[in-house]
Amino acid sequence: MTDTRERRIEYLLEATGEKTKSKALDRAAEFYLQMRGDTAAVPNGAFVELMEKAERQGSVTPVEIAEILDTDELPVVAKTSWSVGSE
């Protein structure tokens, strides 16, 4: 294994919170499949869904983006708030 691959695996272990390389790789692979789509397992990926929604609506909110990109492998949540004047 090259130094670059070893570092990438270490970063992946850290990012996924998994303890083993195989679990981290499984988690990353499943996330990739969910996002990419265009496979027998996942015909319609989240990135395509997101792009189509943006095209239909003209824009998407952070909450809408989070709803589309949220997976078991990498939960995504968006919260928005704003105020006028002092808090």
C-alpha positions in Angstrom: 0.0 0.0 0.0 1.4 3.4 -0.9 1.8 6.2 1.7 -1.0 8.2 0.0 -3.4 5.3 0.2 -2.5 4.6 3.8 -3.2 8.3 4.7 -6.4 8.2 2.8 -7.5 5.1 4.8 -6.6 6.8 8.1 -8.6 9.9 7.1 -11.5 7.7 6.1 -11.4 5.9 9.5 -11.5 9.3 11.2 -14.3 10.6 9.0 -16.5 7.6 9.3 -15.9 6.8 12.9 -15.3 3.2 12.0 -12.7 1.1 13.8 -11.7 -1.2 10.9 -10.6 -0.4 7.4 -13.1 -2.8 5.9 -16.1 -1.2 7.7 -14.9 2.3 6.7 -14.5 1.2 3.1 -18.0 -0.4 3.1 -19.5 2.8 4.5 -17.7 5.0 2.0 -18.7 2.7 -0.9 -22.3 2.6 0.1 -22.4 6.4 0.4 -20.8 6.7 -3.1 -23.4 4.3 -4.6 -26.3 6.3 -3.0 -24.9 9.6 -4.3 -23.8 8.4 -7.7 -26.7 6.1 -8.7 -26.8 4.7 -12.2 -26.3 1.1 -10.9 -28.7 -1.8 -10.6 -28.6 -1.4 -6.8 -29.3 2.4 -6.9 -30.7 3.5 -10.3 -31.3 7.1 -9.2 -28.6 8.8 -7.2 -29.0 11.7 -4.8 -26.7 14.0 -6.9 -29.0 13.5 -9.9 -32.1 14.1 -7.8 -30.5 17.3 -6.4 -29.6 18.6 -9.8 -33.0 17.9 -11.3 -34.7 19.6 -8.4 -32.5 22.7 -8.8 -33.2 22.7 -12.5 -37.0 22.4 -11.9 -37.2 25.0 -9.1 -34.4 27.3 -10.1 -32.8 27.0 -6.7 -32.9 24.8 -3.6 -32.7 25.6 0.1 -30.2 24.1 2.5 -33.0 22.1 4.1 -34.0 20.6 0.7 -30.3 19.8 -0.1 -30.0 18.1 3.3 -33.1 16.1 2.8 -31.8 14.7 -0.5 -28.2 14.1 0.5 -29.1 12.5 4.0 -28.0 8.9 4.2 -27.5 6.4 7.0 -23.8 6.4 6.1 -23.5 10.2 6.4 -26.4 12.0 8.0 -27.0 15.5 6.7 -29.2 18.0 8.5 -29.6 21.7 7.8 -31.1 24.3 10.2 -31.7 27.8 9.2 -32.4 30.9 11.3 -32.3 34.6 11.0 -33.1 37.6 13.0 -33.6 41.4 12.7 -32.0 43.6 15.2 -30.2 42.3 18.3 -30.5 38.7 19.4 
